[in-house]
Amino acid sequence: MQMERGEWGKLKEPSLLLSNHPPLWEMVRLLKDVSKFSNEGEGIEVVMDAVFLKAAGVFLGLEGIPVDVNRSMYKSGSSGAYQRSMMVRRWGEVSGVYDKAFGGVEVVKRMREVLDSGRSVLLCPSGTGSVDARWRSGVGYLIKGIYEDGAEDDFGIGFISIARNGYVLLSFSSMVELFGRDFIEETVSNRQLVAEMQNIFEGLLMVV
């Protein structure tokens, strides 16, 4: 199994990059680093709430998949976070930014199209501003699709940890071996698959 940790720019393309979602003030630093994470000049597309993606495009030149995120106070974790997210969402609705945004399975479909085109994708699967939040199940749907297509040797995968200020990169096929093929093939729940994947990446980061 090959792993890398260190300088930006050693990523196999295309790759799926997953990050624990940083607080808003840390997001700019993450996006600046990720914008340099392409070793062949093909670039990286970021999966992000449509309003924040528009801002990232203007100020950082990033491209991405705009998401229409349905938030609730329970998912955000506090009434303050909920109110702030609703203010942002309201601006997005009034300005028309969300008119061209995607949701649900369509986001996963767009991610796969980007990967198939040879570009990499960055996603913060938790969708919240907490570095310790659990990832959402949509990533499991994408992982299963890549595995079932038999395309694992053509993909890379990485985990960026804001909390530990490091990252782990490996081939998709190496990740599959870490799981065990039987586990992926027999796992019914995408949520179960994603939870195990997050545990594996966090464990790898501690030993590299």
Protein Blocks (a to p, Z undefined) as FASTA:
>chain_A
ZZdeddehiaccddddddddddfklmmmmmmmmmmmcfnonopaddddfklmmmmmmmno
pacddddddddfklnopaklmmmmmmmmmmmmmnommmmccehjllmmmmmmmmmnopac
dddfkopabfkbccdfklmmmmmmmmmnopmmmpccddddfklopaddddfklmmmmnop
mlmmmmmblklmmmmmmmmmmmmmmmZZ
